[in-house]
């Protein structure tokens, strides 16, 4: 009888992980310059660190999202710029260079001086450079279950703006309660 319960638990957990992954919804009015493995370097360049456009679509909100500075640097690297003022962020630029179609380097500059640099590992997929997807699972089923899935992708619009899409899906439940948070954010950054 015990192996039967373990099999059912495994099937339920596997099903929950597969059907509730974060996925991107494409905007029909956005005109993209498609990236592929041959011309991926056209995304290289100098970009403003402060977004020119932000679009957020939240399907369901588990808790209010923390207010943080949305910058190109924070979206590329995951490093927070919470302590930087808007004036400082607007004076910063980010340079993106590709080493190969699977590796890029992002460099943060403030008034011409390099502050930081970080490598990004990813791959060209469906016309985007996809990177830093994360997946966290806490499987104390059925007492507590938490899953967090996040994906990022970078693209280029036809008018040379850099686009970063971030899709997330958090899901958790305990014995008597549960909820989830699902959404997508798209940011555009002007090329300098």
N, C-alpha and C positions, 0 to 999 in steps of 0.2 A: 504494500500500500504506500509506503514512504517514497519509493522511486516514482510512482505515479504522480504524487503531489509535486515532486521536484521537476518532473517533465512539464507539468501544467504551468508551474511558476516560470520555467525557462521560456516556454512558448509565449506567455503573456508579456514578459519582459522584452523578449526579442521583438514582438509585435509593436510594443510601445515605442521602442527605439527606432524602428523602421518607419512607422507611419507618422511620426511627429518630428521629423528633422526640419531644420530651418531651410526654406527654399526661397528663391528670388522670384518676384513678379516683375516682369518687364513693363516699362511704361510705353504705351503705344505711340505717343507723340514724340518721344526722344529719338533723335537721329544720331546714330552711332557710327563711328569709323571703326569697322571691324578689325580686331587684332588677330593675327595668326602667327604660326611659328616662324614665318619668314620675315614679316615686317613688324615684329613686336617692338622694335626700337623707336617707332614713331611716337611712342608715349613718353620718351625721354624729354626732359626739359626742366625749366625753372617755373615754379608755380607759386602763387600766393598761398600763404598758410591759412588765411581766413576765407571761409566759403562765400561764394557769390550767390549761391542758392541752396536752400535746405528744404527737402520734402520728406515728411514723416508719415507713414501709414501704420497705425497700430490696430491690429485685428482684435486684440484682447489685452487688457492691462492687469497684471497681477498686483503690482504696486507701482506707485508713481516713479517714473525713471528719475534717477539722480540728475540734477542739472549740472552739466559740466561744459567746459569749453570744447566745442566741436571744431577741430582744426585738422588740416591735412596731416600734420605730424602725428597727432594722437590717433587718427584713424589708421595710418600706416603702421605705426609702431606699438600702439597700445599704451604709450607713455602719456600720462595726464599732463595737461598744461593749465591746470586749475588755478595755480598761483600767478600765472602771467596775466597782465592786464590786456584789454582789447587793443589798446594802443601798441603795446609790445608785439602782440600777435600779428597785427596789421603791418608791422615793420619787418616781419620775418618772411623768409622765402624757403621753399623746399626744392631741392634738386633731386630728380629721379634719374638714375643711370642703370642700364641693364648690363649684367655680366654675361648672362645667357638667357635663353627663353624660360629658365626655371629659377633664376636668381636676379634680384634687383638690389640696388643700394640707394637708400634715401639719406639725404644730408640736410640738416637744418641750419640755416644761416640767419644771423641777426645783424643788420647793417653791414653786410659784406663779410662778417666773421663767422666761421663755422663753429657751431655750438655742439652739435652731436651728429653721429652717423650710425646707421643701422642697416643690416642686411635683411632682405625679405625673400623667403623661399616660397615658391608657388609654382603655378603652371598656367599656360594659355589654354583656356577652355571656353567654348561658345562665344568667342569674340572678346573675352575679358582676360585679364591677368588675375587669377584667383589665389588668395593667400590667407594665411593665419586663421584657418577654420579651427574651432575648438569644440571639444565635446567633453562634458563632465557627467559622470554617473555615480549616484550614491544608491546602491541597490539593497536596501534593507526591506525588501518586499515581504509581506504586505504592511509592515509597521511604518516604514518611511521610505519614500522613493523620490529622488530628485534627479532631474536631467536638465542640462543646459547645453544648448547647441547654438553656435554662432558662425557665420560665414561672411567673408569680405571678398569684394571683387573690384577691380579698377578697369575703367574703360576711357575712351576718348570720344567726345562728341564731334560732329562734323565741323563745328566752329572752333575746334581745338581747346575746349574746356575739359579738364580732367574730371571724371565722375567716379565717386566711390560709393558703392552700395554695401550696406550692412544689413543682413537679415538675422534675426534672433528668434529663438523659441525656448522659453524656460517652462518647465513643467514639474510640478511637485504635488505629492499628496501624503497624508498620514492616514491613520485608521479612520478618522471621522471627518476629515476635510481635505480639500485639494483645490488647486487652481492652476492657471497657466498664463503666460505672457508671450505674445507673438506679434511681430511687426517687422518693418523694414524702413530704413532711412537712406535717402540718396542725397549726396552733397556734390556740388560742382565747384571747382576751383579754376580761376582764370590763369592762363599762361602769361608769363611776363615776357 
